[in-house]
């Protein structure tokens, strides 16, 4: 199995939903993450705090890179899958999709020996 990064972008902010909607979403996340854990497919993942900085050769900007079209990156998961297609199927079941977000799925390349 290979490791895949799921970048969670966009979605409806918790502050824009009712307490009942947030509770329902958190329950869906619990079921989703529990299922990945039981299947041995969950490597890790966490939500990200909004804001941040971007570092480049020309300096540091005050904000993380955002794209209005794609949405800001609000969290990530690392999952195990046999193929990119299988990782995409894992992403399709993520509660973030029902929350009007999108997920970029990328294979994590192994580090070459040094």
N, C-alpha and C positions, 0 to 999 in steps of 0.2 A: 504494500500500500504506500501511496505517496501522501505528502502533506499539501493541503490547499489552504490558501488564505481567502477568507470571505470578508470583504470590506463592505460594511453596512453604511449606506448613504441615504440622506434625506429622511423622509418619514414625518409623521405628525408629532410635534413635540408633546411631551407629557403635560406641559402647562396649558395646552390647548384642548385637553380632553377632560372628561369628568372623572371623578374618583372611581366610579364603577367601570368605566372604560379602561382606565389604567390598571385596575385590579384584574380585569379579564385578560388584558395583554400580558401582565406578569405571570398569570397562571399558564397561559399559552407558552410563554418562554420556559417555564419550569418543566412542562411536558416535553417540549422540544429538546431542551438541553439534557434532560433525564434520558430521553430516548437515544440521543447521540452517545451519552456516557455508557448506557447499557450495551450499545452496539459496538463499543470500543472505537468509536469514530471521533470523539471529542479530544482534542489535544489541549485547547485552551481558548480564551477569549474574554474580553471585557468591554464595557462601554467606555467611551472617552469623554473627558471634560471638554466643554465647548471652549473655543479660543485656542490660543497657542501661538507659536512663532515658526517662521520658515527661515532656515539657514541656507545660504548659498555663497558662492565665491564672491559675490558683490556685497555681502553683508547679511544682516538679519532684519526681517520685516516683522512688524508688530502682530500680524495675524497669520493664522494657518491658511494654506491655500484652500479656497472654496470655489465652487462652480455653481452658479445659480441653476444651470441646466441639470447637473448630476446630483447636486445636494452635497452638504458637508459630510465628511466621514465622522460618524457618531460612535462607531465601535467596530470590533473585528472578532472573528472566530478563526481558529485553525482546526481543520478537520482532516481526518484520514479517509481516503477514497482510492479505489483502484484506477480511476480515470477522471479526466476533466468532466465528462458527461455525468458520471456518478456524483461528483462534487456539485455540479449544477442541480441535480435532483435533490441533493441535501439542502441546497440554498433555496430551492422552490418551496420547501416545507417550512422555512423560517418565518416566525411571526412578523418579522420586519417587512415582509412583502405585504401582508394584510394591513400593515400600518402605513401603506402608501410609500414605502421606501424601495430602494433598489440595492442589489448586491453584486459587486464585482467579484468574480471567482478567478483566482490565479494560482497556478501550481508554484510551490515553493521549491526553488532549485537547490540541490545539495551543494554544500561548500566544497570546492576543489581542495584536494590535499595540498598542504603547504610545506 
